Amino acid sequence: MRKSAIHTGKSGADPAHRIIESTVDKRTGSPTQAHSFFGSFIDALSGQRHNRAVEHEQQESLLEEFVNIGERAKAADHRGDVAQARLLYQQALEKARQLPACYPRKESVDEVVQRFRQRLRELTTSSPSSAPPYATSQSAGVAQRRRSVAAGGAGRGAATRPPAAAGAGAAAQQVDEMERKIEENIMESTGHVAWDDIVGLDLAKSVLMETIVLPTLNPSVFTGLRTPPKGVLLFGPPGNGKTFIARAVASQCRATFFTVSASSLTSRWFGEGEKLVRALFAVARKRQPSVVFIDEVDSLLSARSQNEHDAMRRLKTEFLIAFDGVTSSKQDRILVLGATNRPMDLDEAALRRFPKRIFIPLPEPATRKALIMKLLGKNKHDLKGRALDRLVADTDGYSASDLTALCSEASLGPIREYSSDPAALARIRPEQLRAIKYYDFESALQMIRPSVSKDALDQLVRWNEHFGAYSPG
């Protein structure tokens, strides 16, 4: 047995690559205890690095929460909401106290903390109208330097917005800019869409009448227990009139109608997603009664998960708080109308805020018959009696949009007879075309197939049985 030094790196390198003395068995040529020590040393060093990375990530998360709560406190202070500003200042100071003393940027944080403490003392002892002294370029710069990731739906590596002009005037100008952006989503006109234009869906129409239309006629009656819910969810297979119902609501109700999507509430700049959400509900309160329609709401309020980007999680949290949280009021006359094909993907907290969940199913036989006759109403056709009943049976499983496409395809049957003589087609008048017949629909049924699978429909039916407000049949 003899000892030999094994050199794995240069002098002064990482401790994992320093000189380690091992004992080698000359008979077998295999390392003994030193290799075990070397492996344990590497494992311990990797564990220390992992712990430092986790601590750094936690510290950065605390700092982001401190900055976000501080901005909300300043916004409440500017609005004159003293109680809310005090609460948020206290929460921000609590987040700052959780940062360790050895945090590299603790000095910059302490500078903002001193300003927050001073303003909190002023709000406690003086009038609420005193101007906030913290709105300076220095505090704004501290907040901006903390922001190195994108928010409101932007991915990692996005740039941060350059610092704007300092002062309360700049903050008010930014709020006005946000509200102008939100006002672009107000639907001024959708054309005249009456309730009678919607074939079937009697339950959905009655619920929306009670929730939106009737309260605008006599608000004094709809108080206390009769206060309308703040959220209505329309769910079901695609192509059955969820968006068309929203157009009817916009046309018939005496309320400001906002139509928003995930793209209208996200931004590449850090924190602007949350600000857009706050601006949305601020404008809706100014213009109430208001209806906020979110098509494909599952893309905005899907279930939160550990792998989700922190920016999107903050956006959802802000939306839920503004929707029905500490910043909302029972006196607000704001309805959030959501539509989705996948209600099972919604977050449970979001689902709780939609107490009325209305299933929009595939058209039943009576509804299919009425819809086909409505679509063919302005066209010459020879579809009645047994032929019509047979067509209704043939279209089992078709959605409303599928039936519209089917009737459109069948209406081309009389025109296709002139495909071999384009000159005759150019001279013919519309009233000279023959009537649409059942065999035109037979050909169309070979072209237009149902778009909703049975598995997807069964999944929606099961979800409706557990969470919906209505189960057909």
Backbone torsions as a table, in degrees:
resi	resn	phi	psi	omega
1	MET	NA	133.7	176.3
2	ARG	-144.6	159.3	-178.5
3	LYS	-101.8	141.3	176.1
4	SER	-139.4	145.1	-179.3
5	ALA	-90.7	130.7	177.2
6	ILE	-105.9	115.7	-178.5
7	HIS	-97.4	119.8	-179.1
8	THR	-106.9	0.6	-179.9
9	GLY	-174.3	178.1	-179.8
10	LYS	-78.8	160.5	177.2
11	SER	-65.4	138.0	-179.4
12	GLY	87.8	0.4	179.6
13	ALA	-76.6	-172.0	179.7
14	ASP	-58.5	146.0	-178.9
15	PRO	-54.8	-28.8	-179.4
16	ALA	-67.8	-16.9	-176.0
17	HIS	-115.7	15.9	177.3
18	ARG	-78.0	174.1	-177.0
19	ILE	-69.7	126.2	178.3
20	ILE	-122.7	127.1	-178.7
21	GLU	-89.0	126.2	179.5
22	SER	-125.6	156.0	178.0
23	THR	-102.7	127.3	-176.6
24	VAL	-113.1	128.8	177.6
25	ASP	-75.8	115.3	-176.4
26	LYS	-65.5	-25.7	-177.6
27	ARG	-75.5	-38.3	-177.3
28	THR	-106.9	-19.6	-177.8
29	GLY	72.7	16.7	-177.2
30	SER	-105.6	141.2	177.7
31	PRO	-70.4	152.8	-178.0
32	THR	-113.7	-111.4	-170.0
33	GLN	-72.1	-29.3	-174.9
34	ALA	-65.4	-36.7	178.5
35	HIS	-66.3	-35.5	175.6
36	SER	-63.6	-41.5	177.1
37	PHE	-63.4	-41.7	179.9
38	PHE	-60.7	-45.0	179.4
39	GLY	-64.1	-41.5	178.9
40	SER	-64.6	-37.4	179.4
41	PHE	-63.6	-42.9	178.7
42	ILE	-64.5	-43.0	179.4
43	ASP	-61.6	-42.6	179.9
44	ALA	-64.6	-42.4	179.9
45	LEU	-64.4	-40.8	178.2
46	SER	-64.3	-38.6	178.3
47	GLY	-63.6	-40.1	178.0
48	GLN	-63.8	-42.2	178.7
49	ARG	-63.4	-41.8	178.7
50	HIS	-62.3	-42.6	179.9
51	ASN	-63.2	-41.3	178.4
52	ARG	-63.9	-37.7	178.6
53	ALA	-65.8	-40.8	179.0
54	VAL	-65.1	-43.4	178.5
55	GLU	-61.7	-41.8	179.6
56	HIS	-63.0	-42.3	179.5
57	GLU	-64.0	-40.5	178.0
58	GLN	-64.5	-40.6	179.3
59	GLN	-64.6	-42.2	178.6
60	GLU	-64.9	-37.0	178.1
61	SER	-65.0	-42.0	176.5
62	LEU	-62.0	-40.4	-179.7
63	LEU	-64.5	-41.5	178.8
64	GLU	-63.5	-41.8	177.7
65	GLU	-63.1	-40.4	178.0
66	PHE	-60.6	-44.7	-179.4
67	VAL	-66.1	-44.3	-178.0
68	ASN	-64.7	-45.1	179.3
69	ILE	-65.7	-37.8	177.7
70	GLY	-62.7	-39.4	177.9
71	GLU	-65.9	-40.2	177.0
72	ARG	-65.0	-36.2	177.2
73	ALA	-64.3	-43.0	179.4
74	LYS	-66.0	-37.6	177.6
75	ALA	-63.9	-43.2	177.6
76	ALA	-64.0	-37.2	177.9
77	ASP	-63.7	-42.4	178.0
78	HIS	-63.8	-35.6	179.6
79	ARG	-73.9	-13.8	-177.1
80	GLY	88.4	10.3	178.8
81	ASP	-85.0	86.4	-171.6
82	VAL	-66.0	-44.2	-177.1
83	ALA	-62.0	-45.1	179.4
84	GLN	-66.3	-40.0	179.7
85	ALA	-62.7	-44.1	178.1
86	ARG	-59.1	-47.1	-178.6
87	LEU	-59.7	-44.8	-178.2
88	LEU	-70.1	-36.4	175.4
89	TYR	-61.1	-43.1	178.7
90	GLN	-63.0	-40.9	178.0
91	GLN	-65.1	-39.3	178.6
92	ALA	-64.2	-42.5	179.2
93	LEU	-64.9	-35.1	177.5
94	GLU	-65.1	-40.4	176.5
95	LYS	-63.0	-39.2	179.8
96	ALA	-65.7	-35.9	179.2
97	ARG	-66.5	-22.9	-179.9
98	GLN	-78.5	-12.9	176.7
99	LEU	-73.8	136.1	-178.7
100	PRO	-69.1	156.1	-178.6
101	ALA	-65.6	-24.8	-178.7
102	CYS	-88.2	8.6	-179.4
103	TYR	-62.1	132.5	-172.3
104	PRO	-58.4	-35.0	-175.8
105	ARG	-106.9	26.3	-178.2
106	LYS	-62.1	-31.7	-178.6
107	GLU	-63.8	-42.3	178.2
108	SER	-66.5	-38.1	178.2
109	VAL	-65.2	-42.3	-179.7
110	ASP	-59.9	-33.3	179.0
111	GLU	-62.8	-43.5	178.1
112	VAL	-70.9	-36.2	179.3
113	VAL	-60.3	-41.9	179.3
114	GLN	-61.3	-39.2	178.7
115	ARG	-66.7	-41.7	179.0
116	PHE	-63.2	-41.5	179.2
117	ARG	-63.8	-41.6	178.9
118	GLN	-63.1	-43.6	-179.3
119	ARG	-68.0	-35.0	177.9
120	LEU	-64.6	-40.3	176.5
121	ARG	-64.2	-39.1	179.9
122	GLU	-65.6	-41.3	178.9
123	LEU	-66.9	-27.5	-179.8
124	THR	-78.4	-32.8	-172.7
125	THR	-107.8	-20.4	-174.2
126	SER	-115.9	-177.1	-178.3
127	SER	-72.0	150.9	-178.5
128	PRO	-71.1	-7.7	-177.2
129	SER	-88.2	-3.4	-179.0
130	SER	-64.7	140.7	-174.5
131	ALA	-72.3	138.0	179.0
132	PRO	-69.3	123.1	-176.4
133	PRO	-82.2	-8.6	-173.9
134	TYR	-80.9	-12.7	-172.3
135	ALA	-75.8	71.6	-179.3
136	THR	-120.6	165.4	180.0
137	SER	-65.5	-26.4	-178.3
138	GLN	-66.7	-49.4	179.7
139	SER	-66.6	-35.2	177.2
140	ALA	-64.9	-36.9	178.6
141	GLY	-67.3	-38.4	177.3
142	VAL	-60.6	-42.7	179.5
143	ALA	-65.1	-40.8	-177.2
144	GLN	-68.2	-35.5	-178.2
145	ARG	-68.7	-19.7	179.2
146	ARG	-78.1	-10.1	-168.1
147	ARG	-103.8	107.2	-179.1
148	SER	-123.5	0.0	175.7
149	VAL	-122.5	159.1	-178.3
150	ALA	-87.2	155.8	178.1
151	ALA	-131.3	176.6	179.8
152	GLY	64.8	37.3	176.0
153	GLY	98.5	-9.4	-180.0
154	ALA	-77.3	153.5	-176.9
155	GLY	-87.1	179.5	179.5
156	ARG	-66.4	146.2	175.7
157	GLY	90.5	0.7	180.0
158	ALA	-73.6	156.2	-176.8
159	ALA	-78.0	160.9	174.1
160	THR	-99.1	152.5	-178.4
161	ARG	-69.0	136.0	176.3
162	PRO	-61.1	147.1	-178.8
163	PRO	-58.2	135.6	178.5
164	ALA	-87.0	179.6	178.6
165	ALA	-62.9	148.0	-174.4
166	ALA	-83.7	166.2	173.0
167	GLY	102.0	165.0	-179.4
168	ALA	-64.4	-31.3	179.3
169	GLY	-63.6	-39.0	177.9
170	ALA	-67.1	-38.8	178.2
171	ALA	-63.7	-43.1	178.3
172	ALA	-64.6	-37.2	178.2
173	GLN	-64.5	-37.4	178.7
174	GLN	-67.0	-40.3	177.7
175	VAL	-62.6	-42.7	178.1
176	ASP	-62.2	-37.5	178.8
177	GLU	-64.7	-41.6	177.3
178	MET	-62.4	-43.9	-177.8
179	GLU	-67.7	-35.0	175.8
180	ARG	-64.7	-37.8	177.8
181	LYS	-65.2	-38.1	178.2
182	ILE	-69.0	-37.8	-178.6
183	GLU	-63.8	-19.6	175.4
184	GLU	-67.3	-18.2	-179.7
185	ASN	-90.5	1.9	177.2
186	ILE	-75.6	127.5	-179.6
187	MET	-88.8	107.5	-177.9
188	GLU	-76.2	-39.7	-176.4
189	SER	-151.7	135.2	176.3
190	THR	-120.4	13.3	-170.7
191	GLY	79.9	166.1	-178.7
192	HIS	-83.1	109.9	176.6
193	VAL	-118.7	108.8	-178.5
194	ALA	-89.5	161.9	177.5
195	TRP	-62.6	-32.5	180.0
196	ASP	-68.1	-18.3	177.7
197	ASP	-71.8	-16.2	179.0
198	ILE	-92.0	114.9	-179.3
199	VAL	-83.8	124.5	-178.4
200	GLY	74.9	-152.1	178.3
201	LEU	54.4	43.9	-176.4
202	ASP	-64.8	-37.9	-179.8
203	LEU	-63.4	-47.0	-179.8
204	ALA	-61.1	-40.4	-179.5
205	LYS	-67.2	-40.2	-179.4
206	SER	-68.0	-39.1	178.8
207	VAL	-64.0	-43.8	-179.8
208	LEU	-69.4	-32.1	174.6
209	MET	-62.4	-45.3	-179.0
210	GLU	-69.9	-31.5	-173.3
211	THR	-87.2	-33.5	-171.7
212	ILE	-117.1	-55.3	-169.2
213	VAL	-72.9	-52.4	-175.7
214	LEU	-63.1	-41.7	177.8
215	PRO	-60.8	-28.3	177.7
216	THR	-73.5	-21.4	179.3
217	LEU	-76.9	-37.5	-179.5
218	ASN	-149.6	83.3	-176.0
219	PRO	-62.4	-27.7	-176.3
220	SER	-65.3	-23.6	-179.9
221	VAL	-78.3	-33.9	-174.8
222	PHE	-93.5	71.1	177.6
223	THR	-131.2	167.9	179.5
224	GLY	64.5	-127.8	179.3
225	LEU	-67.0	-21.1	-179.3
226	ARG	-87.1	4.5	179.6
227	THR	-60.5	127.8	-178.2
228	PRO	-63.0	149.4	176.6
229	PRO	-66.0	157.9	-178.6
230	LYS	-88.6	-9.5	-177.5
231	GLY	-143.4	136.3	174.7
232	VAL	-130.6	129.2	-179.4
233	LEU	-112.2	125.1	173.9
234	LEU	-105.1	120.0	-178.2
235	PHE	-135.9	155.1	-179.2
236	GLY	157.1	178.9	179.9
237	PRO	-63.2	153.4	-176.6
238	PRO	-67.4	151.3	173.4
239	GLY	81.4	30.4	-178.4
240	ASN	-124.5	14.6	169.0
241	GLY	106.3	12.7	-179.5
242	LYS	-65.0	-48.2	178.9
243	THR	-69.9	-33.3	178.3
244	PHE	-65.2	-36.9	175.0
245	ILE	-62.2	-41.3	178.5
246	ALA	-61.9	-37.9	176.9
247	ARG	-64.7	-37.8	176.9
248	ALA	-65.8	-38.9	176.9
249	VAL	-61.2	-45.6	179.4
250	ALA	-62.7	-32.6	-177.7
251	SER	-80.3	-34.0	-170.5
252	GLN	-97.8	-30.0	-174.9
253	CYS	-84.9	156.7	177.9
254	ARG	-96.6	53.6	-177.3
255	ALA	-133.0	156.3	173.9
256	THR	-72.6	127.4	-173.5
257	PHE	-110.9	117.2	176.5
258	PHE	-104.4	135.2	172.9
259	THR	-118.9	115.1	-174.4
260	VAL	-127.5	161.7	176.1
261	SER	-141.9	177.4	-179.5
262	ALA	-61.3	-34.6	-177.9
263	SER	-68.9	-29.0	-179.0
264	SER	-80.7	-7.8	-180.0
265	LEU	-116.3	12.8	179.2
266	THR	-119.4	158.9	-178.6
267	SER	-153.0	155.9	177.2
268	ARG	-77.7	-13.0	-177.8
269	TRP	-90.4	144.4	-177.6
270	PHE	-63.4	129.5	173.7
271	GLY	83.1	-10.9	-176.6
272	GLU	-74.4	-23.9	176.1
273	GLY	-60.5	-47.6	177.9
274	GLU	-64.0	-38.6	179.4
275	LYS	-65.5	-37.1	177.5
276	LEU	-65.3	-37.4	176.9
277	VAL	-63.9	-45.9	178.1
278	ARG	-62.2	-39.9	179.1
279	ALA	-65.6	-37.1	178.8
280	LEU	-58.0	-50.4	-177.0
281	PHE	-75.5	-26.4	175.2
282	ALA	-66.3	-45.0	177.6
283	VAL	-66.7	-38.7	178.9
284	ALA	-62.9	-36.6	177.7
285	ARG	-69.2	-38.4	178.8
286	LYS	-64.3	-33.4	-174.4
287	ARG	-106.6	16.6	-177.3
288	GLN	-66.5	150.5	6.7
289	PRO	-69.6	139.8	-175.3
290	SER	-133.4	150.7	174.4
291	VAL	-124.4	123.6	177.8
292	VAL	-106.5	108.8	-178.9
293	PHE	-98.1	126.2	179.6
294	ILE	-120.1	104.8	176.3
295	ASP	-79.6	142.6	-174.6
296	GLU	52.8	56.4	-174.8
297	VAL	-64.8	-20.5	179.0
298	ASP	-65.3	-24.2	177.7
299	SER	-71.4	-19.6	-178.8
300	LEU	-103.4	-37.0	-173.7
301	LEU	-119.8	41.3	177.7
302	SER	-70.6	164.8	-177.4
303	ALA	-61.1	135.1	179.2
304	ARG	-76.9	146.7	-177.7
305	SER	-142.0	167.6	-179.2
306	GLN	-68.9	-29.1	-178.0
307	ASN	-85.1	0.1	-177.0
308	GLU	-74.9	146.8	178.0
309	HIS	-65.7	138.8	-176.6
310	ASP	-60.3	-32.6	-179.1
311	ALA	-64.2	-44.9	179.4
312	MET	-67.8	-34.2	178.6
313	ARG	-65.9	-40.4	177.7
314	ARG	-65.6	-37.3	178.8
315	LEU	-63.2	-44.5	178.5
316	LYS	-63.1	-43.0	179.9
317	THR	-61.1	-44.1	179.0
318	GLU	-62.4	-40.1	179.3
319	PHE	-64.7	-43.5	-179.1
320	LEU	-65.7	-37.3	178.4
321	ILE	-67.0	-44.7	179.8
322	ALA	-68.8	-33.5	-179.5
323	PHE	-64.5	-55.9	-178.7
324	ASP	-156.8	80.5	-179.5
325	GLY	-146.4	-154.7	-175.8
326	VAL	-67.7	-24.1	-178.6
327	THR	-89.5	-6.7	179.7
328	SER	-91.4	168.0	-178.7
329	SER	-132.0	146.5	178.5
330	LYS	-67.5	-21.4	-179.4
331	GLN	-82.0	-10.9	179.5
332	ASP	-66.1	133.2	177.6
333	ARG	-106.1	68.1	-178.8
334	ILE	-123.3	125.3	177.1
335	LEU	-112.2	130.9	173.2
336	VAL	-100.6	116.0	-178.8
337	LEU	-106.8	112.3	-177.9
338	GLY	-108.4	148.0	177.1
339	ALA	-133.4	136.4	-178.1
340	THR	-156.3	152.3	172.1
341	ASN	-96.2	-10.2	-176.5
342	ARG	-132.6	74.1	-179.8
343	PRO	-66.6	-24.1	-179.5
344	MET	-67.2	-14.9	178.9
345	ASP	-88.3	-5.7	-176.8
346	LEU	-73.0	148.7	175.3
347	ASP	-68.2	145.6	-178.0
348	GLU	-63.1	-36.0	177.9
349	ALA	-65.9	-35.7	176.5
350	ALA	-70.7	-38.6	-179.4
351	LEU	-62.5	-36.8	178.7
352	ARG	-62.3	-28.3	-178.4
353	ARG	-83.7	-1.2	174.3
354	PHE	-115.3	78.7	-177.3
355	PRO	-66.6	-28.6	176.7
356	LYS	-99.5	108.2	-179.1
357	ARG	-117.2	107.3	-171.1
358	ILE	-105.0	123.4	178.0
359	PHE	-82.4	125.4	176.2
360	ILE	-103.7	95.0	-171.9
361	PRO	-82.7	178.6	170.5
362	LEU	-66.0	149.9	-178.3
363	PRO	-59.5	134.6	174.1
364	GLU	-77.5	169.5	-177.8
365	PRO	-53.3	-44.8	-179.9
366	ALA	-64.0	-39.4	180.0
367	THR	-69.4	-39.8	177.8
368	ARG	-62.3	-41.5	179.8
369	LYS	-63.4	-45.1	179.4
370	ALA	-65.5	-38.2	-178.7
371	LEU	-68.7	-40.9	179.1
372	ILE	-63.1	-43.2	179.5
373	MET	-66.6	-34.0	178.1
374	LYS	-68.8	-40.3	179.7
375	LEU	-67.8	-34.6	-179.7
376	LEU	-89.1	2.5	-172.3
377	GLY	-57.1	-38.4	-176.4
378	LYS	-96.8	11.2	179.8
379	ASN	-120.5	148.1	177.2
380	LYS	-75.3	124.0	-177.8
381	HIS	-145.8	164.0	-179.9
382	ASP	-126.8	48.3	-175.3
383	LEU	-113.7	107.7	-179.9
384	LYS	-162.1	169.3	177.0
385	GLY	61.2	-131.3	-176.3
386	ARG	-65.6	-34.7	179.3
387	ALA	-62.3	-42.0	179.2
388	LEU	-67.0	-43.3	179.0
389	ASP	-62.7	-37.5	178.9
390	ARG	-66.7	-39.9	178.5
391	LEU	-65.1	-38.9	177.5
392	VAL	-60.8	-41.5	178.5
393	ALA	-68.5	-35.6	-179.6
394	ASP	-67.4	-24.8	-174.8
395	THR	-98.3	22.3	176.1
396	ASP	-62.9	129.6	-177.4
397	GLY	92.8	-2.0	178.7
398	TYR	-84.5	140.5	173.8
399	SER	-84.2	173.3	179.4
400	ALA	-62.8	-39.7	178.5
401	SER	-69.8	-32.5	175.5
402	ASP	-64.3	-41.7	178.7
403	LEU	-64.9	-37.6	177.1
404	THR	-63.0	-44.4	177.8
405	ALA	-65.1	-36.6	179.9
406	LEU	-65.2	-46.8	179.2
407	CYS	-64.5	-36.7	177.5
408	SER	-64.4	-41.7	178.6
409	GLU	-65.9	-41.4	180.0
410	ALA	-67.0	-32.1	-178.8
411	SER	-67.3	-17.2	178.4
412	LEU	-82.8	-8.1	-179.5
413	GLY	-56.8	-50.9	178.6
414	PRO	-60.7	-32.4	-178.5
415	ILE	-74.1	-32.7	-177.7
416	ARG	-65.6	-19.8	177.6
417	GLU	-66.1	-17.7	-179.7
418	TYR	-101.6	11.1	-177.7
419	SER	-63.5	-29.0	179.3
420	SER	-84.6	-8.5	-178.9
421	ASP	-135.1	75.0	-178.1
422	PRO	-59.2	-30.0	-179.6
423	ALA	-65.2	-40.4	177.5
424	ALA	-65.3	-38.1	178.2
425	LEU	-64.5	-34.3	179.9
426	ALA	-68.2	-26.3	-177.1
427	ARG	-93.8	-18.3	-172.6
428	ILE	-74.9	147.7	176.3
429	ARG	-96.7	154.1	-177.4
430	PRO	-55.8	-38.4	-177.6
431	GLU	-71.0	-13.7	179.1
432	GLN	-85.4	-9.9	177.0
433	LEU	-68.2	145.7	179.0
434	ARG	-70.3	166.7	-179.9
435	ALA	-73.3	152.8	175.4
436	ILE	-73.9	129.4	-176.2
437	LYS	-117.0	173.1	-176.2
438	TYR	-63.8	-36.8	-178.6
439	TYR	-67.0	-20.2	172.0
440	ASP	-66.7	-37.7	177.5
441	PHE	-71.6	-32.9	176.8
442	GLU	-60.5	-42.2	177.0
443	SER	-67.9	-38.9	-178.9
444	ALA	-66.6	-33.7	179.3
445	LEU	-63.5	-24.3	176.3
446	GLN	-76.9	-20.9	-178.6
447	MET	-95.9	-41.5	-174.9
448	ILE	-104.0	114.3	-179.0
449	ARG	-110.4	160.4	178.6
450	PRO	-60.4	143.1	-178.1
451	SER	-100.4	-8.1	-177.6
452	VAL	-107.2	122.6	179.8
453	SER	-77.6	156.4	-179.7
454	LYS	-66.6	-37.2	179.6
455	ASP	-64.0	-43.6	178.9
456	ALA	-64.1	-40.0	179.6
457	LEU	-66.9	-42.2	178.9
458	ASP	-62.8	-36.9	178.3
459	GLN	-64.3	-40.8	178.1
460	LEU	-68.0	-38.6	179.3
461	VAL	-64.2	-42.9	178.6
462	ARG	-64.0	-41.0	178.3
463	TRP	-64.4	-38.5	179.2
464	ASN	-64.7	-36.7	179.1
465	GLU	-64.1	-30.0	-178.5
466	HIS	-92.0	-36.8	-171.5
467	PHE	-123.5	-15.4	-175.2
468	GLY	-77.7	166.1	179.9
469	ALA	-91.5	-6.5	-174.7
470	TYR	-154.3	135.3	177.8
471	SER	-120.9	115.8	-175.9
472	PRO	-64.3	144.4	179.0
473	GLY	83.2	NA	NA
